[in-house]
Amino acid sequence: MTATGDAILVVGGYGTIGRTVCNELANSVSEGVIAAGRSPEKAHRFADTIAGVNARTLDVNEESFDESLAGVGTVVMCLDAADATFARSCFERGIDYVDISPDDSLLRDIETADGIARKNGSTAVLSVGLSPGMTNLFVSDAAAELDTVDRADITLLLGLGEAFGPDTIKWTVEDAFGRFSVQNSEQSISVTGLTEPRMVRIPEWGRRRAYRANLADQQVLARTTDIPTVESRLCYDSRVVTRYLAALHRTGLFQPVVSMLGVNIIVKLADTLPVGSDESVIKTAVRGSKNGRLSRIEQWVRGPDQARATALVAVQVTSELVGSSQPAGVLHIQELFDSSPFVETLLEGNYEVGRTQQQSRVS
């Protein structure tokens, strides 16, 4: 089966990330762009502000998508779905699919539909954004340069002044700091968020203590590469907030505080009372050997508005799908692309991208 049209449907198109995706696509592709969401009023109000963008009502929890997917060739998913039902519906219709979700349980669910995507000629690209996304690309590219790879460490610094969308805040509170599995020395081990701090030197932010967090890039890379140890950690621009959250967890008060306030209240507070910087940083460090010498390759992206950076990466992926033929199936970003076009896109978007490589003799 092939897709019924060429339009690009942006689900959550009037949301924090979707707005930028729609705007950038309208300026860069010839295909029609459709901003879709549950609220027809919000969709039409937003679409009326950008030439080349139309509106459509879509609820990813509905039972039938025949009408909402009519004429669509590519879907860009800018919100978290409960499961892979909508993605499977896209694959059944031969529609290409781009997903920015940071939820590994959802990514795993979508991976199970690989056979449907292959059968119908759909290309699905997961892990699209900064983390997961650019982190996957940086780690994969660095690993390809080395003769052997011992481990990959990923760090995400979040600015508390960032205007995060509600899905991101809910994910941080509900999922990022729970118990989860990671790969260590080729074995799966269970760890807990906000534990096992590691000191990391972050560009322009100095040495920071970052803690375990349930970031999808570490699980995705464990499944799709041969790197024996992959670990992701998170910290905030405020050392005080980072340490306070870790202390709450250490004393057993983190979950009681979340339960007392409620996730919806936390989302509203985070949205209405932003404090701190609006800058975020991702950093990867891959350690191994090359030509008999120990080697460490570090790469990073830093700049304001993580949501905009995620949108720019999603637009680049979408443009690659629309502009060329890609293999069918469910793939993660690093399985299809290298980092080069995305680095260029972020640089053009005024983000700072850096890289260092250190080598030393084997003792």
Residue pairs with C-beta under 8 A, 6 or more apart in sequence:
1 92
1 93
1 94
1 120
1 121
2 94
2 120
2 121
3 72
3 73
3 74
3 93
3 94
3 95
3 96
4 69
4 70
4 71
4 72
4 73
4 93
5 70
5 71
5 72
5 73
6 31
6 32
6 71
6 73
7 31
7 32
7 33
7 34
7 71
7 72
7 73
7 74
8 25
8 29
8 31
8 32
8 33
8 34
8 72
8 73
8 74
8 75
8 76
8 318
8 322
9 34
9 36
9 56
9 58
9 68
9 69
9 72
9 74
9 75
9 76
10 18
10 21
10 22
10 25
10 33
10 34
10 35
10 36
10 75
10 76
10 78
11 18
11 36
11 37
11 58
11 60
11 75
11 76
11 77
11 78
11 79
11 86
12 18
12 36
12 37
12 77
12 78
12 79
13 19
13 21
13 22
13 34
13 35
13 36
13 37
13 43
13 46
13 47
13 53
13 78
14 22
14 35
14 37
14 39
14 42
14 43
14 45
14 46
14 47
15 37
15 78
15 79
15 165
16 163
16 164
16 165
16 168
16 307
17 78
17 100
17 165
17 307
17 308
17 310
17 311
17 314
18 35
18 37
18 76
18 78
18 79
18 311
19 35
19 46
20 307
20 308
20 311
20 312
20 315
21 76
21 78
21 311
21 314
21 315
21 318
22 33
22 35
22 46
22 47
22 50
22 53
23 50
23 53
24 311
24 312
24 315
25 33
25 76
25 315
25 318
25 319
26 33
26 50
26 51
26 52
26 53
27 52
28 315
28 319
29 318
29 319
29 322
31 73
31 74
31 322
32 52
32 54
33 52
33 53
33 54
34 53
34 54
34 55
34 56
34 72
35 43
35 46
35 47
35 53
35 54
35 55
35 56
36 43
36 55
36 56
36 57
36 58
36 68
37 43
37 57
37 58
38 57
38 58
38 59
39 57
40 55
40 57
43 55
43 56
43 57
44 55
46 53
46 55
47 53
47 54
47 55
48 55
56 68
57 68
58 65
58 68
60 79
60 81
60 82
60 85
60 86
61 81
61 82
62 68
65 86
65 89
65 90
69 75
69 89
69 90
69 93
69 95
72 93
72 95
73 95
73 96
73 322
74 95
74 96
74 97
74 98
74 318
74 321
74 322
75 90
75 95
75 96
75 97
75 98
76 98
76 100
76 314
76 318
77 86
77 87
77 97
77 98
77 99
77 100
77 101
78 100
78 311
78 314
79 167
80 101
80 103
80 106
80 167
80 171
81 87
81 101
81 106
83 106
83 109
84 106
84 109
84 110
84 112
84 113
87 97
87 99
87 110
87 113
87 124
88 113
88 116
90 96
90 97
90 122
90 124
91 97
91 113
91 116
91 117
91 120
91 122
91 124
92 116
92 120
93 120
93 122
94 120
94 121
94 122
95 122
96 122
96 123
96 124
96 321
96 322
96 326
97 117
97 122
97 123
97 124
97 125
98 124
98 125
98 128
98 314
98 317
98 318
98 321
99 107
99 110
99 124
99 125
99 126
99 128
100 128
100 129
100 133
100 310
100 314
101 107
101 126
101 216
102 129
102 131
102 132
102 168
102 171
102 215
102 216
103 171
103 175
103 216
104 214
104 216
104 219
104 220
107 126
107 127
107 216
107 220
107 332
110 124
110 126
110 330
111 126
111 330
113 124
113 330
114 329
114 330
116 122
117 123
117 124
117 328
117 329
117 330
118 328
118 329
120 328
121 328
122 328
122 329
123 321
123 326
123 327
123 328
123 329
123 331
123 336
124 329
124 330
124 331
125 317
125 321
125 331
125 332
125 333
125 336
126 132
126 220
126 330
126 331
126 332
126 333
127 133
127 136
127 216
127 217
127 220
127 332
127 333
127 334
128 310
128 313
128 314
128 317
128 333
129 309
129 310
129 313
129 314
130 156
130 280
130 282
130 301
130 306
130 309
130 310
130 313
131 154
131 156
131 215
131 216
131 217
131 232
131 282
132 215
132 216
132 217
132 220
132 332
132 333
133 217
133 310
133 313
133 333
133 342
134 282
134 301
134 313
134 339
134 342
134 346
135 154
135 156
135 215
135 217
135 232
135 282
135 284
136 217
136 220
136 221
136 332
136 333
136 334
137 333
137 334
137 337
137 338
137 339
137 342
138 282
138 284
138 286
138 299
138 339
139 152
139 154
139 217
139 221
139 225
139 227
139 230
139 284
139 286
139 334
140 221
140 225
140 334
140 338
141 299
141 334
141 338
141 339
142 152
142 284
142 286
142 297
142 299
143 149
143 152
143 225
143 227
143 286
143 288
145 290
145 297
146 286
146 288
146 289
146 290
146 295
146 297
147 288
147 289
147 290
147 291
148 288
148 289
149 226
149 227
149 228
149 286
149 287
149 288
150 228
150 229
150 287
150 288
150 289
151 227
151 228
151 229
151 230
151 231
151 286
151 287
152 221
152 227
152 229
152 230
152 231
152 284
152 285
152 286
152 287
153 198
153 200
153 231
153 232
153 233
153 284
153 285
153 286
153 287
154 215
154 217
154 218
154 230
154 231
154 232
154 233
154 282
154 283
154 284
154 285
155 200
155 202
155 208
155 210
155 232
155 233
155 234
155 235
155 281
155 282
155 283
155 284
155 285
156 210
156 213
156 215
156 232
156 233
156 234
156 235
156 280
156 281
156 282
157 202
157 205
157 208
157 210
157 234
157 235
157 236
157 237
157 280
157 281
157 282
157 283
158 234
158 235
158 236
158 237
158 280
158 306
159 236
159 237
159 276
159 277
159 278
159 279
159 280
159 304
159 306
160 236
160 237
160 238
160 241
160 274
160 275
160 276
160 277
161 237
161 274
161 275
161 276
161 277
161 278
162 274
162 277
162 278
162 279
162 280
162 304
162 305
162 306
162 307
163 271
163 274
163 278
163 305
163 307
164 172
164 270
164 271
164 306
164 307
165 307
166 267
166 271
168 307
169 266
169 267
169 270
169 271
170 263
170 267
173 258
173 263
173 266
174 263
175 214
176 193
176 213
176 214
176 215
176 234
177 192
177 193
177 194
177 213
177 214
177 245
177 249
177 254
178 192
178 193
178 214
179 190
179 191
179 192
179 193
180 190
180 191
180 192
180 193
180 214
180 219
181 188
181 189
181 190
181 191
181 219
182 188
182 189
182 191
182 218
182 219
182 222
182 230
182 231
182 232
183 189
183 218
183 219
183 222
183 227
183 228
183 229
183 230
184 228
184 229
184 231
185 228
185 229
186 228
186 229
188 222
191 212
192 212
192 249
193 211
193 212
193 213
193 214
193 249
194 211
194 212
194 213
194 245
194 246
194 248
194 249
194 250
194 254
195 211
195 212
195 246
195 249
195 250
196 211
196 212
197 209
197 210
197 211
197 233
197 246
198 209
198 210
198 231
198 233
199 207
199 208
199 209
199 210
200 207
200 208
200 209
200 210
200 233
200 235
200 283
201 207
201 208
202 208
202 281
202 283
202 300
203 281
203 283
203 300
203 302
203 352
203 354
204 281
204 302
205 237
205 281
208 235
208 239
208 242
209 235
209 239
209 242
209 243
210 233
210 234
210 235
210 242
211 233
211 234
211 235
211 242
211 246
212 231
212 232
212 233
213 232
213 233
213 234
215 232
215 234
217 230
217 232
218 230
218 231
218 232
220 332
221 227
221 230
221 334
222 230
224 332
224 334
224 335
227 286
235 242
236 242
236 245
236 276
237 276
237 277
237 279
238 275
238 276
241 276
245 254
248 254
248 257
258 266
261 269
277 304
278 304
278 305
279 302
279 303
279 304
280 302
280 303
280 304
280 306
280 309
281 300
281 301
281 302
282 300
282 301
282 302
283 298
283 299
283 300
284 298
284 299
284 300
285 296
285 297
285 298
286 296
286 297
286 298
287 294
287 295
287 296
288 294
288 295
289 295
289 362
290 359
292 362
293 359
293 360
293 361
293 362
294 359
294 360
294 361
294 362
295 357
295 358
295 359
296 357
296 358
296 359
297 355
297 356
297 357
298 355
298 356
298 357
299 339
299 353
299 354
299 355
300 352
300 353
300 354
300 355
301 309
301 346
301 351
301 352
301 353
302 351
302 352
302 354
303 309
303 346
303 349
303 350
303 351
303 352
308 349
309 346
309 349
309 351
312 345
312 346
312 349
313 333
313 342
313 345
313 346
315 345
316 341
316 342
316 345
317 333
317 337
320 326
320 336
320 337
320 341
326 336
327 336
343 353
346 353
347 353
